[in-house]
Amino acid sequence: MASVPLCVLSESAPLRIENGHDPRLFVQIGSLTKPLTGTLLVSLAAEGALALDDPLERFLPVPPGTGITLRHLAEHTSGLPRLPPGLRRFRDPYAPFDAPALDSLLRRLDSLTTARPGEREEYSNFGYAVLGSALAVAGGAPYEELLGRYVLDALSIADVTSSPPHDRRLVARGLFGRPVTPWTMTGAILPAGGLWATSHATARLVTSLLVERRLGDPAPSWQRAGGLLWHNGATKDASVFAGALPDGRWVVVHRLSGDAETTDKIGVELLTAS
């Protein structure tokens, strides 16, 4: 547990850093991007740009009658598979998944579902890529620009981006201490898991959205386990867990390891310790 760089921030304990982690540097937060995408969704709904139950074909060139709504995408009940079909599992799997690749899948979306919308929950990175594309159309601007305007600026939080400066990135080290090249996630997959943030900025997001609730009720993207609201994220060599309880306790754990199970375990244990 202590063999990789680790950073822990919480309301109940001082900042904990191990093995050279630096909370001031940008790290990949993986699928913790999803709650930010969901927050953008509800913010655009509050502006009247869309409704959560709008059909997907209102915004994107999908076959009519899929029955998929924006809410289905946000809640992982769209029936879409976990990963974009045809994704190649090589060193940088999401690099080829750009806007044209997504557009090609959208036009045959009715043939890609594995269940009827609303029938069951199936966690879907692909679904969030589709959702992010729909939000860009609804908001009339690129996804990241809208995220900045409606979420990050509204919370006065900087240091969250898809492309931080290379000299401010904290990445895992490989053979002979060489920096490991992270996955490319700036294309169509960005709304599902492509953001980088400092650990300090991540903690501010969690407290602003889950504890202070400065933008209203938490978005439907957050996972729920009893009173616990949480989400995690993992890329090739980074993993994060963030969560909060109704009594105001919260925690953010980031490790330079793709072992999300251990990262989740650390976070839950810290959050629920008496």
Backbone as CSV, one residue per row, in Angstrom:
resi,resn,N_x,N_y,N_z,CA_x,CA_y,CA_z,C_x,C_y,C_z
1,MET,0.811,-1.200,0.000,0.000,0.000,0.000,0.850,1.257,0.000
2,ALA,2.036,1.137,0.640,2.906,2.298,0.735,4.004,2.278,-0.316
3,SER,3.928,1.358,-1.289,4.996,1.205,-2.270,4.856,2.131,-3.460
4,VAL,3.741,2.843,-3.570,3.533,3.757,-4.681,3.216,5.149,-4.132
5,PRO,3.461,6.194,-4.922,3.110,7.545,-4.467,1.628,7.667,-4.143
6,LEU,1.321,8.247,-2.993,-0.044,8.335,-2.513,-0.286,9.689,-1.882
7,CYS,-1.496,10.218,-2.079,-1.912,11.469,-1.459,-3.316,11.285,-0.898
8,VAL,-3.517,11.679,0.361,-4.823,11.601,1.005,-5.181,12.965,1.565
9,LEU,-6.358,13.447,1.224,-6.891,14.664,1.814,-8.251,14.334,2.399
10,SER,-8.545,14.852,3.593,-9.847,14.632,4.199,-10.126,15.729,5.206
11,GLU,-11.375,15.757,5.680,-11.754,16.774,6.659,-11.313,16.399,8.064
12,SER,-10.990,15.130,8.283,-10.741,14.670,9.639,-9.282,14.401,9.957
13,ALA,-8.395,14.567,8.969,-6.985,14.260,9.202,-6.117,15.214,8.387
14,PRO,-4.888,15.433,8.823,-3.989,16.292,8.053,-3.615,15.662,6.716
15,LEU,-3.157,16.489,5.811,-2.706,16.014,4.507,-1.671,14.906,4.686
16,ARG,-1.868,13.815,3.947,-0.948,12.676,4.023,-0.340,12.439,2.653
17,ILE,0.978,12.448,2.592,1.694,12.247,1.336,2.738,11.162,1.546
18,GLU,2.828,10.237,0.610,3.816,9.172,0.692,4.515,9.003,-0.648
19,ASN,5.803,8.690,-0.570,6.606,8.273,-1.727,6.625,9.295,-2.857
20,GLY,6.686,10.566,-2.492,6.922,11.598,-3.501,5.710,12.150,-4.211
21,HIS,4.509,11.785,-3.770,3.324,12.415,-4.358,3.364,13.900,-4.055
22,ASP,2.755,14.702,-4.925,2.750,16.153,-4.733,1.354,16.682,-5.052
23,PRO,0.595,17.138,-4.055,-0.791,17.584,-4.293,-0.905,18.856,-5.112
24,ARG,0.226,19.476,-5.439,0.201,20.706,-6.244,0.351,20.410,-7.738
25,LEU,0.698,19.176,-8.077,0.890,18.801,-9.473,-0.357,18.120,-10.023
26,PHE,-0.512,18.166,-11.349,-1.673,17.573,-12.008,-1.515,16.061,-12.109
27,VAL,-2.595,15.355,-11.803,-2.635,13.902,-11.951,-3.908,13.529,-12.710
28,GLN,-3.877,12.396,-13.364,-5.081,11.920,-14.040,-6.114,11.490,-12.998
29,ILE,-7.363,11.962,-13.162,-8.423,11.567,-12.225,-9.397,10.588,-12.861
30,GLY,-9.139,10.172,-14.096,-9.926,9.118,-14.716,-11.423,9.377,-14.651
31,SER,-12.167,8.378,-14.227,-13.629,8.461,-14.253,-14.223,9.395,-13.207
32,LEU,-13.399,9.975,-12.359,-13.915,11.048,-11.513,-14.328,12.245,-12.375
33,THR,-13.942,12.209,-13.643,-14.446,13.168,-14.624,-15.970,13.062,-14.774
34,LYS,-16.508,11.860,-14.642,-17.930,11.651,-14.909,-18.849,12.509,-14.035
35,PRO,-18.631,12.613,-12.719,-19.498,13.492,-11.934,-19.438,14.957,-12.364
36,LEU,-18.305,15.366,-12.932,-18.228,16.739,-13.442,-19.060,16.868,-14.716
37,THR,-19.020,15.838,-15.556,-19.872,15.831,-16.749,-21.341,15.833,-16.344
38,GLY,-21.687,15.042,-15.326,-23.065,15.031,-14.835,-23.481,16.366,-14.248
39,THR,-22.549,17.032,-13.577,-22.854,18.371,-13.033,-23.094,19.363,-14.163
40,LEU,-22.327,19.243,-15.236,-22.572,20.084,-16.411,-23.960,19.802,-16.983
41,LEU,-24.356,18.546,-17.026,-25.681,18.177,-17.523,-26.779,18.887,-16.737
42,VAL,-26.749,18.794,-15.417,-27.822,19.407,-14.619,-27.731,20.928,-14.655
43,SER,-26.538,21.471,-14.832,-26.398,22.927,-14.950,-27.013,23.434,-16.242
44,LEU,-26.795,22.712,-17.342,-27.412,23.100,-18.613,-28.925,22.929,-18.553
45,ALA,-29.382,21.919,-17.808,-30.821,21.746,-17.636,-31.413,22.929,-16.868
46,ALA,-30.699,23.403,-15.859,-31.168,24.550,-15.078,-31.233,25.812,-15.929
47,GLU,-30.364,25.891,-16.939,-30.356,27.034,-17.858,-31.442,26.926,-18.914
48,GLY,-32.065,25.769,-19.042,-33.100,25.573,-20.051,-32.573,25.128,-21.397
49,ALA,-31.277,24.796,-21.463,-30.694,24.360,-22.735,-31.113,22.943,-23.095
50,LEU,-31.561,22.184,-22.104,-31.963,20.798,-22.321,-32.799,20.350,-21.126
51,ALA,-33.378,19.170,-21.249,-34.031,18.505,-20.126,-33.393,17.141,-19.974
52,LEU,-33.297,16.663,-18.747,-32.625,15.391,-18.517,-33.279,14.245,-19.274
53,ASP,-34.574,14.336,-19.521,-35.269,13.256,-20.218,-35.425,13.518,-21.713
54,ASP,-34.658,14.464,-22.237,-34.637,14.670,-23.688,-34.089,13.434,-24.387
55,PRO,-34.678,13.050,-25.524,-34.124,11.926,-26.286,-32.801,12.314,-26.931
56,LEU,-31.941,11.358,-27.059,-30.605,11.610,-27.591,-30.647,12.181,-28.999
57,GLU,-31.648,11.760,-29.792,-31.689,12.221,-31.187,-31.992,13.704,-31.314
58,ARG,-32.377,14.355,-30.226,-32.555,15.808,-30.285,-31.221,16.512,-30.537
59,PHE,-30.134,15.867,-30.163,-28.835,16.528,-30.221,-27.829,15.860,-31.151
60,LEU,-27.954,14.572,-31.363,-26.928,13.846,-32.106,-27.544,13.031,-33.243
61,PRO,-26.748,12.726,-34.282,-27.262,12.001,-35.453,-27.360,10.503,-35.205
62,VAL,-28.215,10.126,-34.256,-28.435,8.709,-33.974,-29.711,8.257,-34.665
63,PRO,-29.870,6.972,-34.919,-31.127,6.491,-35.511,-32.307,6.851,-34.611
64,PRO,-33.413,7.253,-35.185,-34.575,7.617,-34.366,-35.125,6.407,-33.620
65,GLY,-35.705,6.697,-32.467,-36.391,5.651,-31.738,-35.521,4.771,-30.873
66,THR,-34.284,5.183,-30.555,-33.461,4.354,-29.667,-34.043,4.317,-28.258
67,GLY,-34.759,5.361,-27.872,-35.309,5.439,-26.529,-34.319,5.914,-25.487
68,ILE,-33.097,6.196,-25.892,-32.061,6.626,-24.956,-32.213,8.117,-24.663
69,THR,-32.229,8.459,-23.393,-32.296,9.861,-22.977,-30.970,10.265,-22.339
70,LEU,-30.827,11.557,-22.114,-29.627,12.051,-21.436,-29.533,11.490,-20.023
71,ARG,-30.660,11.355,-19.352,-30.654,10.779,-18.018,-30.154,9.330,-18.035
72,HIS,-30.602,8.556,-19.027,-30.119,7.184,-19.140,-28.593,7.153,-19.235
73,LEU,-28.034,8.041,-20.032,-26.585,8.082,-20.191,-25.915,8.428,-18.871
74,ALA,-26.452,9.428,-18.166,-25.851,9.867,-16.906,-25.926,8.795,-15.836
75,GLU,-26.991,8.001,-15.842,-27.208,6.988,-14.797,-26.728,5.595,-15.214
76,HIS,-26.072,5.488,-16.362,-25.550,4.206,-16.847,-26.660,3.193,-17.098
77,THR,-27.803,3.665,-17.548,-28.916,2.760,-17.865,-29.316,2.860,-19.340
78,SER,-28.395,3.305,-20.185,-28.707,3.504,-21.602,-28.742,2.213,-22.395
79,GLY,-28.132,1.151,-21.852,-27.998,-0.085,-22.613,-26.757,-0.122,-23.473
80,LEU,-25.951,0.923,-23.447,-24.713,0.936,-24.224,-23.623,0.163,-23.492
81,PRO,-22.706,-0.467,-24.217,-21.651,-1.261,-23.576,-20.656,-0.392,-22.831
82,ARG,-19.853,-1.031,-22.014,-18.889,-0.321,-21.173,-17.887,0.479,-22.000
83,LEU,-17.382,-0.110,-23.075,-16.352,0.527,-23.889,-16.858,0.756,-25.306
84,PRO,-16.320,1.748,-25.995,-16.690,1.945,-27.402,-16.356,0.704,-28.215
85,PRO,-17.286,0.201,-29.009,-17.004,-0.978,-29.829,-15.814,-0.736,-30.756
86,GLY,-15.014,-1.770,-30.921,-13.868,-1.683,-31.810,-12.631,-1.102,-31.177
87,LEU,-12.700,-0.765,-29.903,-11.537,-0.207,-29.226,-10.439,-1.256,-29.156
88,ARG,-9.254,-0.872,-29.559,-8.133,-1.807,-29.533,-7.406,-1.697,-28.197
89,ARG,-7.149,-2.823,-27.597,-6.524,-2.832,-26.272,-5.000,-2.865,-26.424
90,PHE,-4.441,-1.726,-26.810,-2.991,-1.639,-26.877,-2.539,-0.565,-25.892
91,ARG,-1.313,-0.125,-26.011,-0.726,0.741,-24.986,-1.500,2.036,-24.764
92,ASP,-2.097,2.572,-25.812,-2.826,3.830,-25.692,-4.212,3.632,-26.296
93,PRO,-5.100,2.899,-25.620,-6.330,2.396,-26.264,-7.285,3.469,-26.742
94,TYR,-7.340,4.628,-26.079,-8.329,5.635,-26.444,-7.820,6.640,-27.483
95,ALA,-6.557,6.577,-27.832,-6.000,7.554,-28.772,-6.751,7.600,-30.110
96,PRO,-7.159,6.454,-30.696,-7.873,6.526,-31.977,-9.341,6.938,-31.848
97,PHE,-9.850,7.015,-30.631,-11.275,7.281,-30.437,-11.508,8.793,-30.470
98,ASP,-11.532,9.322,-31.690,-11.698,10.757,-31.880,-13.138,11.068,-32.295
99,ALA,-13.389,12.326,-32.644,-14.755,12.735,-33.000,-15.304,11.964,-34.199
100,PRO,-14.540,11.774,-35.286,-15.075,10.984,-36.404,-15.395,9.542,-36.002
101,ALA,-14.567,8.944,-35.137,-14.841,7.573,-34.699,-16.141,7.512,-33.908
102,LEU,-16.355,8.494,-33.038,-17.615,8.535,-32.283,-18.795,8.753,-33.212
103,ASP,-18.654,9.653,-34.168,-19.746,9.942,-35.093,-20.154,8.687,-35.863
104,SER,-19.176,7.889,-36.251,-19.470,6.656,-36.974,-20.296,5.695,-36.114
105,LEU,-19.982,5.631,-34.822,-20.738,4.763,-33.924,-22.135,5.312,-33.657
106,LEU,-22.252,6.628,-33.563,-23.557,7.237,-33.296,-24.561,6.879,-34.378
107,ARG,-24.123,6.826,-35.613,-25.030,6.609,-36.729,-25.558,5.172,-36.801
108,ARG,-24.972,4.268,-36.011,-25.503,2.900,-35.922,-25.718,2.498,-34.461
109,LEU,-26.061,3.491,-33.665,-26.169,3.266,-32.230,-27.231,2.230,-31.881
110,ASP,-28.284,2.162,-32.687,-29.356,1.208,-32.389,-28.891,-0.237,-32.462
111,SER,-27.788,-0.484,-33.147,-27.281,-1.854,-33.265,-26.239,-2.181,-32.200
112,LEU,-25.928,-1.226,-31.333,-24.844,-1.412,-30.374,-25.325,-1.642,-28.943
113,THR,-26.587,-1.419,-28.694,-27.085,-1.564,-27.325,-27.172,-3.036,-26.928
114,THR,-26.980,-3.274,-25.635,-27.045,-4.638,-25.108,-28.286,-4.859,-24.252
115,ALA,-29.064,-3.808,-24.039,-30.305,-3.899,-23.267,-31.168,-2.703,-23.625
116,ARG,-32.445,-2.787,-23.310,-33.334,-1.654,-23.537,-33.012,-0.542,-22.551
117,PRO,-33.134,0.731,-22.953,-32.881,1.838,-22.036,-33.727,1.713,-20.779
118,GLY,-33.069,1.907,-19.627,-33.766,1.840,-18.353,-33.930,0.438,-17.793
119,GLU,-33.557,-0.584,-18.556,-33.776,-1.967,-18.125,-32.823,-2.388,-17.019
120,ARG,-31.561,-2.015,-17.145,-30.584,-2.365,-16.115,-29.423,-1.370,-16.155
121,GLU,-28.653,-1.370,-15.091,-27.493,-0.486,-15.007,-26.257,-1.216,-15.502
122,GLU,-25.543,-0.588,-16.416,-24.259,-1.118,-16.892,-23.309,0.064,-17.073
123,TYR,-22.302,0.114,-16.225,-21.346,1.223,-16.236,-20.754,1.380,-17.631
124,SER,-20.778,2.600,-18.161,-20.416,2.779,-19.563,-19.580,4.024,-19.810
125,ASN,-18.302,3.804,-20.093,-17.459,4.901,-20.575,-17.969,5.401,-21.923
126,PHE,-18.392,4.472,-22.748,-18.937,4.841,-24.061,-20.138,5.765,-23.902
127,GLY,-21.030,5.429,-22.970,-22.202,6.264,-22.747,-21.842,7.683,-22.358
128,TYR,-20.795,7.848,-21.562,-20.396,9.200,-21.158,-19.703,9.959,-22.281
129,ALA,-19.046,9.250,-23.180,-18.520,9.909,-24.372,-19.672,10.465,-25.208
130,VAL,-20.724,9.664,-25.346,-21.918,10.102,-26.077,-22.574,11.281,-25.359
131,LEU,-22.694,11.193,-24.041,-23.302,12.279,-23.267,-22.518,13.573,-23.431
132,GLY,-21.206,13.510,-23.346,-20.404,14.715,-23.508,-20.589,15.356,-24.866
133,SER,-20.712,14.536,-25.893,-20.945,15.062,-27.234,-22.294,15.760,-27.324
134,ALA,-23.307,15.166,-26.703,-24.642,15.771,-26.700,-24.643,17.100,-25.938
135,LEU,-23.922,17.171,-24.840,-23.861,18.414,-24.062,-23.185,19.525,-24.851
136,ALA,-22.178,19.182,-25.625,-21.511,20.185,-26.443,-22.473,20.784,-27.465
137,VAL,-23.311,19.944,-28.059,-24.306,20.435,-29.015,-25.347,21.297,-28.305
138,ALA,-25.840,20.816,-27.164,-26.868,21.549,-26.425,-26.364,22.900,-25.944
139,GLY,-25.089,22.947,-25.523,-24.533,24.185,-24.994,-23.902,25.077,-26.042
140,GLY,-23.758,24.574,-27.258,-23.220,25.388,-28.344,-21.747,25.719,-28.215
141,ALA,-20.975,24.856,-27.561,-19.545,25.083,-27.382,-18.871,23.758,-27.072
142,PRO,-17.558,23.668,-27.217,-16.873,22.414,-26.882,-17.093,22.023,-25.419
143,TYR,-17.038,20.738,-25.165,-17.289,20.205,-23.829,-16.461,20.917,-22.760
144,GLU,-15.165,21.022,-22.971,-14.312,21.566,-21.910,-14.589,23.046,-21.658
145,GLU,-14.945,23.765,-22.708,-15.315,25.169,-22.526,-16.577,25.285,-21.671
146,LEU,-17.549,24.448,-21.930,-18.784,24.464,-21.138,-18.524,24.046,-19.688
147,LEU,-17.672,23.050,-19.510,-17.342,22.615,-18.158,-16.710,23.755,-17.366
148,GLY,-15.825,24.494,-18.006,-15.223,25.637,-17.340,-16.246,26.690,-16.978
149,ARG,-17.138,26.990,-17.899,-18.105,28.076,-17.694,-19.141,27.732,-16.635
150,TYR,-19.695,26.512,-16.704,-20.832,26.173,-15.854,-20.450,25.497,-14.538
151,VAL,-19.272,24.903,-14.476,-18.902,24.159,-13.276,-17.674,24.769,-12.601
152,LEU,-16.538,24.757,-13.284,-15.297,25.182,-12.644,-15.310,26.664,-12.294
153,ASP,-15.716,27.512,-13.245,-15.781,28.944,-12.951,-16.841,29.239,-11.897
154,ALA,-17.955,28.533,-11.964,-19.019,28.752,-10.983,-18.557,28.429,-9.572
155,LEU,-17.600,27.498,-9.457,-17.069,27.114,-8.152,-15.751,27.817,-7.832
156,SER,-15.277,28.635,-8.771,-13.976,29.328,-8.614,-12.849,28.329,-8.375
157,ILE,-12.847,27.257,-9.157,-11.826,26.227,-9.036,-11.015,26.174,-10.328
158,ALA,-9.723,26.362,-10.191,-8.811,26.231,-11.323,-8.097,24.876,-11.216
159,ASP,-7.073,24.700,-11.992,-6.240,23.496,-11.934,-7.011,22.215,-12.219
160,VAL,-7.954,22.305,-13.167,-8.642,21.133,-13.709,-8.647,21.317,-15.220
161,THR,-8.089,20.373,-15.965,-7.939,20.541,-17.407,-7.702,19.189,-18.075
162,SER,-7.844,19.168,-19.388,-7.521,17.944,-20.127,-6.055,17.905,-20.544
163,SER,-5.390,19.051,-20.535,-4.015,19.116,-21.047,-3.153,20.027,-20.173
164,PRO,-2.736,19.566,-19.010,-1.875,20.392,-18.163,-0.477,20.501,-18.751
165,PRO,0.274,21.510,-18.368,1.657,21.615,-18.844,2.453,20.371,-18.452
166,HIS,3.312,19.934,-19.326,4.067,18.706,-19.076,4.931,18.813,-17.828
167,ASP,5.437,20.009,-17.545,6.301,20.149,-16.379,5.523,20.240,-15.064
168,ARG,4.180,20.178,-15.145,3.362,20.178,-13.931,2.560,18.896,-13.795
169,ARG,2.934,17.864,-14.555,2.255,16.575,-14.467,3.029,15.642,-13.540
170,LEU,2.280,14.903,-12.744,2.862,13.860,-11.910,2.414,12.520,-12.466
171,VAL,3.368,11.740,-12.955,3.044,10.447,-13.556,3.883,9.359,-12.894
172,ALA,3.471,8.139,-13.107,4.203,7.007,-12.547,5.578,6.891,-13.206
173,ARG,6.446,6.189,-12.537,7.794,5.943,-13.045,7.947,4.473,-13.379
174,GLY,8.594,4.225,-14.493,8.789,2.854,-14.934,10.221,2.408,-14.791
175,LEU,10.689,1.672,-15.780,12.036,1.118,-15.770,13.084,2.216,-15.651
176,PHE,14.019,2.035,-14.742,15.100,3.001,-14.496,14.577,4.381,-14.106
177,GLY,13.352,4.418,-13.553,12.816,5.692,-13.090,12.300,6.600,-14.177
178,ARG,12.134,6.066,-15.381,11.649,6.901,-16.482,10.153,7.169,-16.334
179,PRO,9.701,8.396,-16.673,8.262,8.691,-16.598,7.469,7.802,-17.540
180,VAL,6.363,7.275,-17.059,5.474,6.459,-17.884,4.569,7.375,-18.691
181,THR,4.449,7.116,-19.980,3.574,7.921,-20.821,2.118,7.595,-20.520
182,PRO,1.327,8.586,-20.096,-0.074,8.303,-19.763,-0.910,8.087,-21.015
183,TRP,-2.088,7.499,-20.826,-3.020,7.334,-21.932,-3.438,8.686,-22.498
184,THR,-3.699,8.709,-23.801,-4.270,9.878,-24.462,-5.783,9.821,-24.312
185,MET,-6.333,10.828,-23.611,-7.778,10.815,-23.352,-8.390,12.182,-23.635
186,THR,-7.823,12.881,-24.618,-8.307,14.217,-24.964,-9.312,14.210,-26.106
187,GLY,-9.596,13.042,-26.660,-10.542,12.955,-27.764,-11.967,12.767,-27.272
188,ALA,-12.704,11.903,-27.944,-14.124,11.720,-27.630,-14.349,11.141,-26.241
189,ILE,-13.333,10.488,-25.676,-13.486,9.866,-24.361,-13.346,10.884,-23.232
190,LEU,-12.945,12.103,-23.525,-12.684,13.104,-22.484,-13.787,13.216,-21.441
191,PRO,-15.077,13.341,-21.808,-16.118,13.509,-20.781,-16.295,12.291,-19.879
192,ALA,-15.735,11.155,-20.275,-15.856,9.932,-19.482,-14.700,9.739,-18.524
193,GLY,-13.534,10.315,-18.839,-12.396,10.033,-17.966,-11.107,10.729,-18.307
194,GLY,-11.167,11.855,-19.013,-9.944,12.447,-19.527,-9.360,13.621,-18.780
195,LEU,-9.937,14.002,-17.652,-9.453,15.203,-16.970,-8.260,14.918,-16.060
196,TRP,-7.444,15.960,-15.916,-6.366,16.002,-14.939,-6.713,17.089,-13.928
197,ALA,-6.252,16.921,-12.699,-6.463,17.945,-11.681,-5.397,17.785,-10.611
198,THR,-5.105,18.846,-9.898,-4.272,18.687,-8.722,-5.110,18.053,-7.627
199,SER,-4.455,17.437,-6.676,-5.207,16.825,-5.574,-5.934,17.886,-4.762
200,HIS,-5.318,19.060,-4.621,-5.986,20.149,-3.915,-7.268,20.556,-4.649
201,ALA,-7.202,20.676,-5.978,-8.390,21.050,-6.751,-9.458,19.961,-6.666
202,THR,-9.037,18.696,-6.682,-9.989,17.597,-6.567,-10.723,17.650,-5.235
203,ALA,-10.001,17.935,-4.175,-10.635,18.047,-2.862,-11.642,19.188,-2.831
204,ARG,-11.318,20.298,-3.481,-12.254,21.423,-3.513,-13.505,21.066,-4.312
205,LEU,-13.346,20.304,-5.369,-14.513,19.857,-6.133,-15.425,18.990,-5.268
206,VAL,-14.838,18.062,-4.549,-15.630,17.160,-3.714,-16.368,17.934,-2.623
207,THR,-15.677,18.819,-1.937,-16.332,19.565,-0.864,-17.381,20.521,-1.418
208,SER,-17.104,21.146,-2.558,-18.064,22.092,-3.142,-19.324,21.394,-3.625
209,LEU,-19.157,20.206,-4.242,-20.300,19.522,-4.839,-21.051,18.619,-3.870
210,LEU,-20.333,17.972,-2.945,-20.971,16.971,-2.092,-21.232,17.441,-0.665
211,VAL,-20.421,18.352,-0.156,-20.585,18.800,1.222,-21.323,20.136,1.267
212,GLU,-20.773,21.150,0.597,-21.412,22.466,0.584,-22.580,22.531,-0.393
213,ARG,-22.540,21.676,-1.420,-23.598,21.599,-2.443,-23.873,22.968,-3.059
214,ARG,-22.803,23.582,-3.482,-22.893,24.938,-4.008,-23.635,25.010,-5.340
215,LEU,-23.724,23.896,-6.056,-24.465,23.876,-7.322,-25.743,23.057,-7.206
216,GLY,-26.239,22.900,-6.003,-27.482,22.168,-5.801,-27.238,20.709,-5.470
217,ASP,-28.274,19.912,-5.616,-28.163,18.483,-5.316,-27.100,17.828,-6.193
218,PRO,-26.359,16.864,-5.671,-25.336,16.192,-6.466,-25.913,15.574,-7.740
219,ALA,-25.137,15.607,-8.788,-25.560,15.078,-10.087,-25.812,13.576,-10.012
220,PRO,-26.643,13.047,-10.917,-26.938,11.609,-10.910,-25.739,10.732,-11.238
221,SER,-24.626,11.327,-11.602,-23.420,10.561,-11.922,-22.749,9.966,-10.700
222,TRP,-22.947,10.562,-9.526,-22.302,10.040,-8.323,-22.859,8.663,-7.983
223,GLN,-21.995,7.762,-7.551,-22.411,6.449,-7.082,-22.954,6.586,-5.658
224,ARG,-23.898,5.758,-5.307,-24.534,5.836,-3.990,-24.498,4.485,-3.302
225,ALA,-24.102,4.508,-2.034,-24.102,3.305,-1.197,-24.616,3.728,0.173
226,GLY,-25.908,3.556,0.394,-26.511,4.105,1.600,-26.418,5.619,1.551
227,GLY,-25.878,6.207,2.602,-25.705,7.654,2.610,-24.434,8.124,1.940
228,LEU,-23.561,7.204,1.566,-22.286,7.559,0.963,-22.460,7.921,-0.505
229,LEU,-21.964,9.093,-0.888,-21.850,9.491,-2.285,-20.377,9.391,-2.660
230,TRP,-20.078,8.705,-3.753,-18.678,8.470,-4.078,-18.495,8.266,-5.578
231,HIS,-17.263,8.344,-5.993,-16.889,7.927,-7.342,-15.402,7.643,-7.330
232,ASN,-15.009,6.778,-8.219,-13.582,6.497,-8.353,-13.166,6.700,-9.798
233,GLY,-11.911,6.423,-10.066,-11.424,6.535,-11.428,-10.074,5.861,-11.538
234,ALA,-9.788,5.279,-12.685,-8.496,4.637,-12.884,-8.105,4.701,-14.348
235,THR,-6.858,5.020,-14.579,-6.280,4.927,-15.913,-5.162,3.887,-15.829
236,LYS,-4.272,3.890,-16.785,-3.231,2.861,-16.804,-2.389,2.867,-15.524
237,ASP,-1.999,4.032,-15.053,-1.071,4.128,-13.924,-1.500,5.160,-12.898
238,ALA,-2.801,5.377,-12.748,-3.290,6.302,-11.730,-4.681,5.867,-11.297
239,SER,-4.996,6.080,-10.027,-6.338,5.760,-9.532,-6.705,6.744,-8.428
240,VAL,-8.017,6.999,-8.326,-8.509,7.982,-7.372,-9.827,7.494,-6.784
241,PHE,-10.058,7.838,-5.523,-11.346,7.610,-4.872,-11.745,8.900,-4.186
242,ALA,-13.016,9.287,-4.342,-13.530,10.478,-3.668,-14.912,10.168,-3.146
243,GLY,-15.192,10.599,-1.932,-16.506,10.337,-1.373,-16.821,11.249,-0.211
244,ALA,-18.111,11.295,0.147,-18.568,12.111,1.266,-19.775,11.468,1.914
245,LEU,-19.907,11.668,3.218,-21.036,11.168,4.002,-21.953,12.322,4.395
246,PRO,-23.198,12.025,4.749,-24.145,13.094,5.081,-23.709,13.973,6.250
247,ASP,-22.858,13.442,7.139,-22.433,14.247,8.287,-21.285,15.199,7.961
248,GLY,-20.881,15.259,6.683,-19.845,16.196,6.272,-18.464,15.603,6.155
249,ARG,-18.288,14.353,6.556,-16.984,13.715,6.376,-16.733,13.458,4.890
250,TRP,-15.524,13.706,4.445,-15.178,13.496,3.047,-13.720,13.051,2.952
251,VAL,-13.374,12.461,1.812,-12.005,12.032,1.592,-11.701,12.008,0.097
252,VAL,-10.452,12.289,-0.241,-9.927,12.106,-1.600,-8.617,11.338,-1.465
253,VAL,-8.504,10.239,-2.193,-7.280,9.437,-2.206,-6.807,9.334,-3.648
254,HIS,-5.555,9.663,-3.898,-4.985,9.491,-5.241,-3.683,8.721,-5.123
255,ARG,-3.527,7.713,-5.997,-2.307,6.909,-6.024,-1.795,6.816,-7.450
256,LEU,-0.484,6.816,-7.607,0.110,6.570,-8.914,0.207,5.062,-9.121
257,SER,-0.951,4.468,-9.254,-1.110,3.045,-9.525,-2.493,2.847,-10.108
258,GLY,-2.597,1.979,-11.090,-3.900,1.687,-11.678,-4.729,0.711,-10.868
259,ASP,-4.238,0.315,-9.698,-4.942,-0.625,-8.838,-6.064,0.098,-8.103
260,ALA,-7.202,0.249,-8.775,-8.312,1.017,-8.205,-8.901,0.345,-6.975
261,GLU,-8.866,-0.977,-6.908,-9.471,-1.681,-5.776,-8.794,-1.289,-4.463
262,THR,-7.466,-1.226,-4.466,-6.749,-0.828,-3.258,-7.010,0.634,-2.925
263,THR,-7.039,1.480,-3.932,-7.320,2.899,-3.706,-8.703,3.083,-3.099
264,ASP,-9.691,2.375,-3.624,-11.052,2.437,-3.072,-11.056,1.976,-1.613
265,LYS,-10.339,0.904,-1.336,-10.325,0.354,0.017,-9.747,1.359,1.008
266,ILE,-8.672,2.031,0.637,-8.074,3.044,1.501,-9.098,4.143,1.770
267,GLY,-9.762,4.602,0.710,-10.723,5.698,0.865,-11.885,5.334,1.748
268,VAL,-12.478,4.161,1.534,-13.635,3.753,2.325,-13.250,3.560,3.776
269,GLU,-12.097,2.939,4.033,-11.651,2.724,5.409,-11.443,4.046,6.146
270,LEU,-10.839,5.013,5.478,-10.616,6.316,6.103,-11.931,7.038,6.359
271,LEU,-12.851,6.920,5.417,-14.109,7.651,5.495,-15.036,7.086,6.571
272,THR,-14.958,5.799,6.778,-15.896,5.156,7.710,-15.259,4.822,9.056
273,ALA,-13.985,5.168,9.234,-13.349,4.902,10.520,-14.015,5.710,11.615
274,SER,-14.224,5.108,12.767,-14.899,5.806,13.867,-13.932,6.766,14.557
